[in-house]
């Protein structure tokens, strides 16, 4: 059966361009309205015709902010006129004088106060606060909430995305391992995975870590590469997911690299940090704090690079789509917006792979610097 006479790559390109458009519908309209109201207080009569564009810009700004943030529920799309949300709730797990487990549907997208075992909780800007029965939020002089926050271990949208990606990785690699039992050549989807695994081994692990020691770290390098890559690709779907654009996630990934590097390091690595060979004693003392600081700046560069690139990509695409809603001339704005969105979306597919590659490459480089044997003469 012929689906289309168009070449497959043309169809795929159009699909990639359209996908981000759907992500505009993934934010609760009620929460967007609230934030828009807070960002731009109701415009009075003195503003005249500027009121409507200002309101539109506030809504778009709120949409982008909510798209970048984590959420306690999945909202596929919302009907603003009827006030209905289409999606599903996620479990809320709090520790507050005991374990509290309930569905995020109790919050009704932040509209109502959830009562659990005599305690009252309110969802406000993605965070859960303890309140009274009326859901009162108190503020300090900088307009920051002062209400107590319970320990939140909820299964949020980002957590679900990571669990799904982890399950997908397990499924793919267990299937690949089983296919090797049948013969030296993998079958099915394993044929796609094998070149990528060989690429990580031959182009990243062996050159940076060395042929003798690379094998021990291959598991981590493969895991971090495929996890970041799949999460980046998942972020381009209409599900409105932004996991690698969450700085908490990138901090955890960078900490894994940091601890693996430090705990795998040999005596030469530590000698170069605390007592640099081949330099006079005064220089050894001066270089020591600089080298210690260098061990911390490397993972910091890792986490900021991944976080900033992915976040920037999401913001640019959402802003380009927003041209359709903010602009006054739809006939002129629509083709420009779609054209630029298509261009950036194609670049983002490349960036999704590139950021996973760079993170894995630098991780292997840092590990290689820590485990390699250094041959040097200490001249006094």
MOZI-V588388 format. One record per residue. N is the residue number from 1. RES is the residue in three letters. SS is DSSP state (H for helix, E for strand, L for the rest). PHI is phi in radians with two decimals (* if undefined). PSI is psi in radians with two decimals (NA if undefined). Layout:
n=N res=RES ss=SS phi=PHI psi=PSI
n=N res=RES ss=SS phi=PHI psi=PSI
This chain:
n=1 res=UNK ss=L phi=* psi=2.25
n=2 res=UNK ss=L phi=-1.57 psi=2.11
n=3 res=UNK ss=L phi=-1.41 psi=-0.79
n=4 res=UNK ss=L phi=-2.74 psi=2.64
n=5 res=UNK ss=L phi=-1.47 psi=-0.20
n=6 res=UNK ss=L phi=-1.20 psi=2.53
n=7 res=UNK ss=L phi=-1.07 psi=2.58
n=8 res=UNK ss=H phi=-1.04 psi=-0.67
n=9 res=UNK ss=H phi=-1.17 psi=-0.50
n=10 res=UNK ss=H phi=-1.21 psi=-0.77
n=11 res=UNK ss=H phi=-1.08 psi=-0.76
n=12 res=UNK ss=H phi=-1.09 psi=-0.69
n=13 res=UNK ss=H phi=-1.12 psi=-0.77
n=14 res=UNK ss=H phi=-1.11 psi=-0.72
n=15 res=UNK ss=H phi=-1.08 psi=-0.73
n=16 res=UNK ss=H phi=-1.11 psi=-0.67
n=17 res=UNK ss=H phi=-1.19 psi=-0.65
n=18 res=UNK ss=H phi=-1.35 psi=-0.56
n=19 res=UNK ss=H phi=-0.88 psi=-0.86
n=20 res=UNK ss=H phi=-1.08 psi=-0.43
n=21 res=UNK ss=H phi=-1.03 psi=-0.65
n=22 res=UNK ss=H phi=-1.23 psi=-0.45
n=23 res=UNK ss=H phi=-1.18 psi=-0.27
n=24 res=UNK ss=H phi=-1.17 psi=-0.38
n=25 res=UNK ss=H phi=-1.59 psi=0.09
n=26 res=UNK ss=H phi=-1.59 psi=0.12
n=27 res=UNK ss=L phi=-1.96 psi=2.42
n=28 res=UNK ss=L phi=-1.06 psi=2.16
n=29 res=UNK ss=H phi=-1.17 psi=-0.54
n=30 res=UNK ss=H phi=-1.16 psi=-0.77
n=31 res=UNK ss=H phi=-1.17 psi=-0.59
n=32 res=UNK ss=H phi=-1.15 psi=-0.73
n=33 res=UNK ss=H phi=-1.08 psi=-0.74
n=34 res=UNK ss=H phi=-1.09 psi=-0.80
n=35 res=UNK ss=H phi=-1.18 psi=-0.69
n=36 res=UNK ss=H phi=-1.07 psi=-0.64
n=37 res=UNK ss=H phi=-1.19 psi=-0.65
n=38 res=UNK ss=H phi=-1.29 psi=-0.66
n=39 res=UNK ss=H phi=-1.21 psi=-0.78
n=40 res=UNK ss=L phi=-2.14 psi=1.82
n=41 res=UNK ss=L phi=-1.12 psi=2.62
n=42 res=UNK ss=L phi=-0.79 psi=2.22
n=43 res=UNK ss=L phi=-1.34 psi=2.27
n=44 res=UNK ss=L phi=-1.50 psi=-3.09
n=45 res=UNK ss=H phi=-1.13 psi=-0.41
n=46 res=UNK ss=H phi=-1.13 psi=-0.40
n=47 res=UNK ss=H phi=-1.41 psi=-0.34
n=48 res=UNK ss=L phi=1.00 psi=-2.20
n=49 res=UNK ss=L phi=-1.24 psi=-0.25
n=50 res=UNK ss=H phi=-1.27 psi=-0.22
n=51 res=UNK ss=H phi=-1.07 psi=-0.82
n=52 res=UNK ss=H phi=-1.16 psi=-0.86
n=53 res=UNK ss=H phi=-1.05 psi=-0.66
n=54 res=UNK ss=H phi=-1.08 psi=-0.73
n=55 res=UNK ss=H phi=-1.14 psi=-0.69
n=56 res=UNK ss=H phi=-1.10 psi=-0.79
n=57 res=UNK ss=H phi=-1.10 psi=-0.67
n=58 res=UNK ss=H phi=-1.13 psi=-0.70
n=59 res=UNK ss=H phi=-1.13 psi=-0.78
n=60 res=UNK ss=H phi=-1.08 psi=-0.77
n=61 res=UNK ss=H phi=-1.04 psi=-0.74
n=62 res=UNK ss=H phi=-1.15 psi=-0.69
n=63 res=UNK ss=H phi=-1.03 psi=-0.82
n=64 res=UNK ss=H phi=-1.13 psi=-0.75
n=65 res=UNK ss=H phi=-1.05 psi=-0.77
n=66 res=UNK ss=H phi=-1.22 psi=-0.57
n=67 res=UNK ss=H phi=-1.11 psi=-0.66
n=68 res=UNK ss=H phi=-1.31 psi=-0.42
n=69 res=UNK ss=L phi=-1.52 psi=2.85
n=70 res=UNK ss=L phi=-1.35 psi=2.91
n=71 res=UNK ss=L phi=-2.54 psi=2.67
n=72 res=UNK ss=L phi=-1.55 psi=0.07
n=73 res=UNK ss=E phi=-2.68 psi=2.83
n=74 res=UNK ss=E phi=-1.70 psi=2.07
n=75 res=UNK ss=E phi=-2.03 psi=1.91
n=76 res=UNK ss=E phi=-1.28 psi=-0.78
n=77 res=UNK ss=E phi=-2.82 psi=2.83
n=78 res=UNK ss=E phi=-2.27 psi=2.61
n=79 res=UNK ss=E phi=-1.80 psi=1.81
n=80 res=UNK ss=L phi=-1.13 psi=-0.66
n=81 res=UNK ss=L phi=-1.19 psi=-0.77
n=82 res=UNK ss=L phi=-1.56 psi=-0.20
n=83 res=UNK ss=L phi=1.26 psi=0.50
n=84 res=UNK ss=E phi=-1.80 psi=2.57
n=85 res=UNK ss=E phi=-2.12 psi=2.35
n=86 res=UNK ss=E phi=-1.98 psi=2.00
n=87 res=UNK ss=E phi=3.00 psi=-2.66
n=88 res=UNK ss=E phi=-2.56 psi=2.66
n=89 res=UNK ss=E phi=-1.47 psi=2.82
n=90 res=UNK ss=L phi=-2.13 psi=2.74
n=91 res=UNK ss=E phi=-1.25 psi=2.37
n=92 res=UNK ss=E phi=-1.76 psi=2.20
n=93 res=UNK ss=E phi=-2.15 psi=1.95
n=94 res=UNK ss=E phi=-2.08 psi=2.58
n=95 res=UNK ss=E phi=-1.99 psi=1.89
n=96 res=UNK ss=L phi=-2.64 psi=1.61
n=97 res=UNK ss=L phi=0.97 psi=0.84
n=98 res=UNK ss=L phi=2.04 psi=3.02
n=99 res=UNK ss=E phi=-1.50 psi=2.27
n=100 res=UNK ss=E phi=-2.12 psi=2.09
n=101 res=UNK ss=E phi=-2.18 psi=2.16
n=102 res=UNK ss=E phi=-2.73 psi=3.01
n=103 res=UNK ss=E phi=-1.51 psi=2.53
n=104 res=UNK ss=H phi=-1.19 psi=-0.18
n=105 res=UNK ss=H phi=-1.11 psi=-0.35
n=106 res=UNK ss=H phi=-1.11 psi=-0.45
n=107 res=UNK ss=H phi=-1.40 psi=-0.36
n=108 res=UNK ss=L phi=0.88 psi=0.90
n=109 res=UNK ss=L phi=1.05 psi=0.61
n=110 res=UNK ss=L phi=1.52 psi=0.06
n=111 res=UNK ss=L phi=-1.43 psi=-0.54
n=112 res=UNK ss=L phi=-2.13 psi=2.91
n=113 res=UNK ss=L phi=-1.65 psi=2.34
n=114 res=UNK ss=E phi=-1.63 psi=2.22
n=115 res=UNK ss=E phi=-1.80 psi=2.15
n=116 res=UNK ss=E phi=-2.38 psi=2.03
n=117 res=UNK ss=L phi=0.90 psi=0.74
n=118 res=UNK ss=L phi=1.43 psi=-0.07
n=119 res=UNK ss=E phi=-1.78 psi=2.63
n=120 res=UNK ss=E phi=-2.06 psi=2.31
n=121 res=UNK ss=E phi=-2.25 psi=2.49
n=122 res=UNK ss=E phi=-2.22 psi=2.38
n=123 res=UNK ss=E phi=-1.58 psi=2.04
n=124 res=UNK ss=E phi=-2.37 psi=2.02
n=125 res=UNK ss=L phi=0.92 psi=0.75
n=126 res=UNK ss=L phi=1.41 psi=-0.03
n=127 res=UNK ss=E phi=-2.05 psi=2.64
n=128 res=UNK ss=E phi=-1.80 psi=2.22
n=129 res=UNK ss=E phi=-2.11 psi=2.63
n=130 res=UNK ss=E phi=-1.42 psi=2.32
n=131 res=UNK ss=E phi=-2.38 psi=-3.03
n=132 res=UNK ss=L phi=-1.59 psi=-3.01
n=133 res=UNK ss=L phi=-1.10 psi=-0.49
n=134 res=UNK ss=L phi=-1.48 psi=-0.15
n=135 res=UNK ss=L phi=1.33 psi=0.60
n=136 res=UNK ss=L phi=-1.25 psi=2.26
n=137 res=UNK ss=L phi=-1.90 psi=2.16
n=138 res=UNK ss=L phi=-1.65 psi=2.60
n=139 res=UNK ss=E phi=-2.20 psi=2.68
n=140 res=UNK ss=L phi=-1.59 psi=-3.01
n=141 res=UNK ss=L phi=-1.16 psi=-0.34
n=142 res=UNK ss=L phi=-1.67 psi=0.22
n=143 res=UNK ss=L phi=1.11 psi=0.60
n=144 res=UNK ss=L phi=-1.77 psi=2.38
n=145 res=UNK ss=E phi=-1.06 psi=2.41
n=146 res=UNK ss=L phi=-1.87 psi=-0.01
n=147 res=UNK ss=L phi=-1.08 psi=2.61
n=148 res=UNK ss=L phi=-1.17 psi=2.52
n=149 res=UNK ss=L phi=-2.01 psi=2.22
n=150 res=UNK ss=L phi=-1.27 psi=2.81
n=151 res=UNK ss=E phi=-1.18 psi=2.13
n=152 res=UNK ss=E phi=-1.84 psi=1.95
n=153 res=UNK ss=L phi=-2.01 psi=0.60
n=154 res=UNK ss=L phi=-1.16 psi=2.66
n=155 res=UNK ss=L phi=-1.49 psi=1.63
n=156 res=UNK ss=L phi=-1.53 psi=-3.14
n=157 res=UNK ss=H phi=-1.05 psi=-0.72
n=158 res=UNK ss=H phi=-1.16 psi=-0.67
n=159 res=UNK ss=H phi=-1.13 psi=-0.77
n=160 res=UNK ss=H phi=-1.05 psi=-0.73
n=161 res=UNK ss=H phi=-1.09 psi=-0.75
n=162 res=UNK ss=H phi=-1.20 psi=-0.68
n=163 res=UNK ss=H phi=-1.13 psi=-0.72
n=164 res=UNK ss=H phi=-1.11 psi=-0.79
n=165 res=UNK ss=H phi=-1.13 psi=-0.70
n=166 res=UNK ss=H phi=-1.10 psi=-0.76
n=167 res=UNK ss=H phi=-1.11 psi=-0.67
n=168 res=UNK ss=H phi=-1.13 psi=-0.73
n=169 res=UNK ss=H phi=-1.09 psi=-0.77
n=170 res=UNK ss=H phi=-1.05 psi=-0.81
n=171 res=UNK ss=H phi=-1.05 psi=-0.78
n=172 res=UNK ss=H phi=-1.16 psi=-0.81
n=173 res=UNK ss=H phi=-1.39 psi=-0.53
n=174 res=UNK ss=H phi=-1.16 psi=-0.70
n=175 res=UNK ss=H phi=-1.10 psi=-0.68
n=176 res=UNK ss=H phi=-1.16 psi=-0.75
n=177 res=UNK ss=H phi=-1.10 psi=-0.70
n=178 res=UNK ss=H phi=-1.17 psi=-0.62
n=179 res=UNK ss=H phi=-1.18 psi=-0.47
n=180 res=UNK ss=H phi=-1.24 psi=-0.38
n=181 res=UNK ss=H phi=-1.22 psi=-0.45
n=182 res=UNK ss=H phi=-1.44 psi=-0.41
n=183 res=UNK ss=L phi=3.03 psi=3.01
n=184 res=UNK ss=L phi=-1.25 psi=-0.33
n=185 res=UNK ss=L phi=-1.82 psi=2.15
n=186 res=UNK ss=L phi=-1.18 psi=2.74
n=187 res=UNK ss=L phi=-2.04 psi=2.85
n=188 res=UNK ss=L phi=1.09 psi=-2.37
n=189 res=UNK ss=L phi=-1.17 psi=-0.34
n=190 res=UNK ss=H phi=-1.02 psi=-0.46
n=191 res=UNK ss=H phi=-1.17 psi=-0.46
n=192 res=UNK ss=H phi=-1.39 psi=-0.69
n=193 res=UNK ss=H phi=-1.24 psi=-0.68
n=194 res=UNK ss=H phi=-1.00 psi=-0.82
n=195 res=UNK ss=H phi=-1.06 psi=-0.62
n=196 res=UNK ss=H phi=-1.18 psi=-0.71
n=197 res=UNK ss=H phi=-1.14 psi=-0.75
n=198 res=UNK ss=H phi=-1.13 psi=-0.60
n=199 res=UNK ss=H phi=-1.11 psi=-0.80
n=200 res=UNK ss=H phi=-1.08 psi=-0.73
n=201 res=UNK ss=H phi=-1.19 psi=-0.89
n=202 res=UNK ss=H phi=-1.43 psi=-0.50
n=203 res=UNK ss=H phi=-1.82 psi=-0.32
n=204 res=UNK ss=H phi=-2.05 psi=-1.03
n=205 res=UNK ss=H phi=-1.18 psi=-0.97
n=206 res=UNK ss=H phi=-1.11 psi=-0.83
n=207 res=UNK ss=H phi=-1.09 psi=-0.60
n=208 res=UNK ss=H phi=-1.60 psi=-0.60
n=209 res=UNK ss=H phi=-1.77 psi=-0.54
n=210 res=UNK ss=L phi=1.88 psi=2.60
n=211 res=UNK ss=L phi=-1.16 psi=-0.48
n=212 res=UNK ss=L phi=-1.38 psi=-0.53
n=213 res=UNK ss=L phi=-2.02 psi=-0.05
n=214 res=UNK ss=H phi=-1.19 psi=-0.55
n=215 res=UNK ss=H phi=-1.01 psi=-0.66
n=216 res=UNK ss=H phi=-1.10 psi=-0.50
n=217 res=UNK ss=H phi=-1.78 psi=-0.03
n=218 res=UNK ss=H phi=-1.08 psi=-0.67
n=219 res=UNK ss=H phi=-1.02 psi=-0.82
n=220 res=UNK ss=H phi=-1.17 psi=-0.80
n=221 res=UNK ss=H phi=-1.10 psi=-0.73
n=222 res=UNK ss=H phi=-1.14 psi=-0.74
n=223 res=UNK ss=H phi=-1.10 psi=-0.85
n=224 res=UNK ss=H phi=-1.19 psi=-0.61
n=225 res=UNK ss=H phi=-1.14 psi=-0.93
n=226 res=UNK ss=H phi=-1.22 psi=-0.58
n=227 res=UNK ss=H phi=-1.13 psi=-0.87
n=228 res=UNK ss=H phi=-1.13 psi=-0.75
n=229 res=UNK ss=H phi=-1.08 psi=-0.85
n=230 res=UNK ss=H phi=-1.16 psi=-0.67
n=231 res=UNK ss=H phi=-1.15 psi=-0.66
n=232 res=UNK ss=H phi=-1.11 psi=-0.76
n=233 res=UNK ss=H phi=-1.16 psi=-0.67
n=234 res=UNK ss=H phi=-1.09 psi=-0.54
n=235 res=UNK ss=L phi=-1.21 psi=-0.24
n=236 res=UNK ss=L phi=-1.65 psi=0.00
n=237 res=UNK ss=L phi=-1.50 psi=2.94
n=238 res=UNK ss=L phi=-1.23 psi=0.04
n=239 res=UNK ss=L phi=-1.28 psi=-0.21
n=240 res=UNK ss=L phi=1.20 psi=0.68
n=241 res=UNK ss=L phi=-1.69 psi=2.45
n=242 res=UNK ss=L phi=-2.47 psi=1.18
n=243 res=UNK ss=L phi=-1.33 psi=-0.92
n=244 res=UNK ss=L phi=-1.29 psi=-0.14
n=245 res=UNK ss=L phi=-1.58 psi=0.12
n=246 res=UNK ss=L phi=-1.72 psi=2.08
n=247 res=UNK ss=H phi=-1.13 psi=-0.46
n=248 res=UNK ss=H phi=-1.12 psi=-0.65
n=249 res=UNK ss=H phi=-1.20 psi=-0.80
n=250 res=UNK ss=H phi=-1.18 psi=-0.55
n=251 res=UNK ss=H phi=-1.10 psi=-0.78
n=252 res=UNK ss=H phi=-1.08 psi=-0.77
n=253 res=UNK ss=H phi=-1.09 psi=-0.75
n=254 res=UNK ss=H phi=-1.17 psi=-0.62
n=255 res=UNK ss=H phi=-1.15 psi=-0.63
n=256 res=UNK ss=H phi=-1.04 psi=-0.83
n=257 res=UNK ss=H phi=-1.07 psi=-0.75
n=258 res=UNK ss=H phi=-1.07 psi=-0.86
n=259 res=UNK ss=H phi=-1.22 psi=-0.66
n=260 res=UNK ss=H phi=-1.09 psi=-0.72
n=261 res=UNK ss=H phi=-1.10 psi=-0.86
n=262 res=UNK ss=H phi=-1.19 psi=-0.72
n=263 res=UNK ss=H phi=-1.38 psi=-0.26
n=264 res=UNK ss=H phi=-1.68 psi=-0.13
n=265 res=UNK ss=L phi=-1.16 psi=2.54
n=266 res=UNK ss=L phi=-1.69 psi=3.14
n=267 res=UNK ss=H phi=-1.16 psi=-0.54
n=268 res=UNK ss=H phi=-1.08 psi=-0.69
n=269 res=UNK ss=H phi=-1.08 psi=-0.84
n=270 res=UNK ss=H phi=-1.20 psi=-0.57
n=271 res=UNK ss=H phi=-1.14 psi=-0.69
n=272 res=UNK ss=H phi=-1.18 psi=-0.41
n=273 res=UNK ss=H phi=-1.47 psi=-0.90
n=274 res=UNK ss=H phi=-1.61 psi=-0.41
n=275 res=UNK ss=L phi=-2.65 psi=1.33
n=276 res=UNK ss=L phi=-0.96 psi=2.11
n=277 res=UNK ss=L phi=-1.29 psi=2.64
n=278 res=UNK ss=L phi=1.46 psi=0.14
n=279 res=UNK ss=L phi=-2.25 psi=2.74
n=280 res=UNK ss=L phi=-1.08 psi=2.74
n=281 res=UNK ss=H phi=-0.99 psi=-0.78
n=282 res=UNK ss=H phi=-1.00 psi=-0.66
n=283 res=UNK ss=H phi=-1.20 psi=-0.60
n=284 res=UNK ss=H phi=-1.02 psi=-0.75
n=285 res=UNK ss=H phi=-1.20 psi=-0.69
n=286 res=UNK ss=H phi=-1.20 psi=-0.68
n=287 res=UNK ss=H phi=-1.29 psi=-0.40
n=288 res=UNK ss=H phi=-0.99 psi=-0.96
n=289 res=UNK ss=H phi=-1.11 psi=-0.55
n=290 res=UNK ss=H phi=-1.15 psi=-0.75
n=291 res=UNK ss=H phi=-1.18 psi=-0.66
n=292 res=UNK ss=H phi=-1.10 psi=-0.78
n=293 res=UNK ss=H phi=-1.09 psi=-0.62
n=294 res=UNK ss=H phi=-1.07 psi=-0.57
n=295 res=UNK ss=H phi=-1.17 psi=-0.46
n=296 res=UNK ss=H phi=-1.55 psi=-0.56
n=297 res=UNK ss=H phi=-1.25 psi=-0.45
n=298 res=UNK ss=H phi=-1.13 psi=-0.93
n=299 res=UNK ss=H phi=-1.15 psi=-0.52
n=300 res=UNK ss=H phi=-1.09 psi=-0.76
n=301 res=UNK ss=H phi=-1.09 psi=-0.66
n=302 res=UNK ss=H phi=-1.05 psi=-0.89
n=303 res=UNK ss=H phi=-1.23 psi=-0.68
n=304 res=UNK ss=H phi=-1.21 psi=-0.69
n=305 res=UNK ss=H phi=-1.06 psi=-0.85
n=306 res=UNK ss=H phi=-1.14 psi=-0.84
n=307 res=UNK ss=H phi=-1.05 psi=-0.85
n=308 res=UNK ss=H phi=-1.18 psi=-0.73
n=309 res=UNK ss=H phi=-1.16 psi=-0.77
n=310 res=UNK ss=H phi=-1.23 psi=-0.74
n=311 res=UNK ss=H phi=-1.09 psi=-0.78
n=312 res=UNK ss=H phi=-1.05 psi=-0.72
n=313 res=UNK ss=H phi=-1.05 psi=-0.78
n=314 res=UNK ss=H phi=-1.13 psi=-0.77
n=315 res=UNK ss=H phi=-1.11 psi=-0.76
n=316 res=UNK ss=H phi=-1.10 psi=-0.82
n=317 res=UNK ss=H phi=-1.10 psi=-0.79
n=318 res=UNK ss=H phi=-1.13 psi=-0.65
n=319 res=UNK ss=H phi=-1.18 psi=-0.67
n=320 res=UNK ss=H phi=-1.16 psi=-0.69
n=321 res=UNK ss=H phi=-1.15 psi=-0.60
n=322 res=UNK ss=H phi=-1.10 psi=-0.37
n=323 res=UNK ss=H phi=-0.99 psi=-0.59
n=324 res=UNK ss=H phi=-1.10 psi=-0.68
n=325 res=UNK ss=H phi=-1.54 psi=-0.54
n=326 res=UNK ss=H phi=-1.53 psi=-0.63
n=327 res=UNK ss=L phi=-1.12 psi=2.71
n=328 res=UNK ss=L phi=-1.59 psi=-0.45
n=329 res=UNK ss=L phi=-1.90 psi=1.67
n=330 res=UNK ss=H phi=-1.11 psi=-0.69
n=331 res=UNK ss=H phi=-1.08 psi=-0.61
n=332 res=UNK ss=H phi=-1.48 psi=-0.67
n=333 res=UNK ss=H phi=-1.31 psi=-0.61
n=334 res=UNK ss=H phi=-1.06 psi=-0.93
n=335 res=UNK ss=H phi=-1.13 psi=-0.62
n=336 res=UNK ss=H phi=-1.12 psi=-0.82
n=337 res=UNK ss=H phi=-1.09 psi=-0.83
n=338 res=UNK ss=H phi=-1.16 psi=-0.69
n=339 res=UNK ss=H phi=-1.10 psi=-0.83
n=340 res=UNK ss=H phi=-1.18 psi=-0.66
n=341 res=UNK ss=H phi=-1.11 psi=-0.72
n=342 res=UNK ss=H phi=-1.05 psi=-0.81
n=343 res=UNK ss=H phi=-1.07 psi=-0.85
n=344 res=UNK ss=H phi=-1.19 psi=-0.63
n=345 res=UNK ss=H phi=-1.11 psi=-0.70
n=346 res=UNK ss=H phi=-1.13 psi=-0.72
n=347 res=UNK ss=H phi=-1.10 psi=-0.68
n=348 res=UNK ss=H phi=-1.14 psi=-0.54
n=349 res=UNK ss=H phi=-1.10 psi=-0.72
n=350 res=UNK ss=H phi=-1.18 psi=-0.75
n=351 res=UNK ss=H phi=-1.10 psi=-0.63
n=352 res=UNK ss=H phi=-0.99 psi=-0.77
n=353 res=UNK ss=H phi=-1.28 psi=-0.75
n=354 res=UNK ss=H phi=-1.09 psi=-0.73
n=355 res=UNK ss=H phi=-1.19 psi=-0.65
n=356 res=UNK ss=H phi=-1.13 psi=-0.72
n=357 res=UNK ss=H phi=-1.13 psi=-0.81
n=358 res=UNK ss=H phi=-1.12 psi=-0.76
n=359 res=UNK ss=H phi=-1.05 psi=-0.78
n=360 res=UNK ss=H phi=-1.18 psi=-0.74
n=361 res=UNK ss=H phi=-1.06 psi=-0.85
n=362 res=UNK ss=H phi=-1.20 psi=-0.64
n=363 res=UNK ss=H phi=-1.06 psi=-0.79
n=364 res=UNK ss=H phi=-1.16 psi=-0.59
n=365 res=UNK ss=H phi=-1.15 psi=-0.78
n=366 res=UNK ss=H phi=-1.15 psi=-0.71
n=367 res=UNK ss=H phi=-1.13 psi=-0.76
n=368 res=UNK ss=H phi=-1.05 psi=-0.69
n=369 res=UNK ss=H phi=-1.12 psi=-0.52
n=370 res=UNK ss=H phi=-1.46 psi=-0.49
n=371 res=UNK ss=H phi=-1.80 psi=-0.28
n=372 res=UNK ss=L phi=-1.27 psi=2.54
n=373 res=UNK ss=L phi=-1.46 psi=2.30
n=374 res=UNK ss=L phi=-1.80 psi=2.26
n=375 res=UNK ss=L phi=-1.81 psi=2.01
n=376 res=UNK ss=L phi=-2.62 psi=2.80
n=377 res=UNK ss=L phi=-1.95 psi=2.27
n=378 res=UNK ss=L phi=-1.60 psi=1.79
n=379 res=UNK ss=L phi=-1.54 psi=2.18
n=380 res=UNK ss=L phi=-1.70 psi=NA
